[in-house]
Amino acid sequence: MSCPLTPAEKLEKPLSKLTIQYFGAFRAAANMEKEEVVFTPNTTLFVLLAKLASKNGETFRGEVFAADGESLREDITVTVNGAIVKHKNVPKVYLQPEDVIQLFPVFPGGG
């Protein structure tokens, strides 16, 4: 299942694919383990997350975004190709073909 493209996005070329992997509550909210997503050049991680939230519904949106709807929840971890992305950098990270994005909730425990 892919995120739908807007008419303007369909005109931009070339399209690229990346993989989203969902863990914990994200997996339950998206109702899948992973998916391939088609995106256009100059797409940021923030834009991708917003599109996924629109596609996957309010439960998913609530897992990703804070109550203001403009920032990520403090208790989630987002990685790109295994590297943790600081929340303040999410709008500045431009996606690349074949990237692997992982969404992790906070896992209880520690020590």
N, C-alpha and C positions, 0 to 999 in steps of 0.2 A: 504494500500500500504506500503510495507517495502523496506528499503534500501537493494539492492542486496549484497550478501556476496561474497568475493573473494574465490577461491578454497582453499587457506590456512585457511581462517576463517571457512569454512565449516568443516574442519577437527578438529578444536578445539571444545571441549565440556566443559561444557554444554552451550547451547545458552540461552539467557535471553531476556525478552521483557521489553520495557519501552514505555512511552507515550510522544509524542511531541505535545504541544499545540501552535498554531500560532495565533498571534494577529496583527491587523493593516496591514501594508504593507507585513509582512511575510505571512499572511493568503492569501492575493491576489497573491503573488509570488508563493506560494506553491499550490494554488488553492484548499485548504482544511483548515478546522478548526483544525483538529488534526489527528494524525496517530500513530499506534503502530509500533515500530521499533525493529527488532531483532538485538542483538549485542553479541559479544563474550567477555569473561573475559579480563580484562586489557584494555578495550576501554576507552579512555578519552573523555571528553566533546568536546575538540577541534577536535578530529578525527571524532566524530559523526557529528559535524557541517560541517566539510569539506565534508563528504559523502553526507549529505543532500544538500549541495551546488552543488555538482556534479550531484546529481539526479534531483534536481529541476531547474537547469539552471542558466543562467547568471544573470537574474533579481534577483533571490533569492540570488545568490552569492554576488551581489552588495549590497544587503540589509544587509548582515551579515558581510562581510569582507571589510577591508579598501583597498585602491587602491594597496597597496603592496601585497595583497593576503595572507599575513602571520599573520595578526593581525585582531582582530575584530574592526568594526567601533566603534568609541567612543560613538556614540549616541544610542546604543542599550542596552537593559537590558536582561540578561539571568538568569533564576532562575532554581534551582534544588530543587524540593519538597518545593517550596515556599521561599527558601532562595536565595537572590541575590548573584551571583558569580562575584567577581571582575575579570575584564578582564585578569589581570596578572595571575590569578589562573586557568583559563579555561584549559590550557594544563595539569594541575596537578590534576584535578577532575576526578576520576575514577567512571564510571557509575555502578550502582547497579540495580539488578532486581527490576522491578516495580517503578523505578524512574519516576517522572513527570518533564519534561523539558518544560519551557515556554520561548517563544521568544517575546519580546516586543519592538516596536519601541519607539522613543521619541514621547510623546503626547504633542501637543501644549498647551500652557496655563501655569498655575502656579500662584504663587502670593504670 
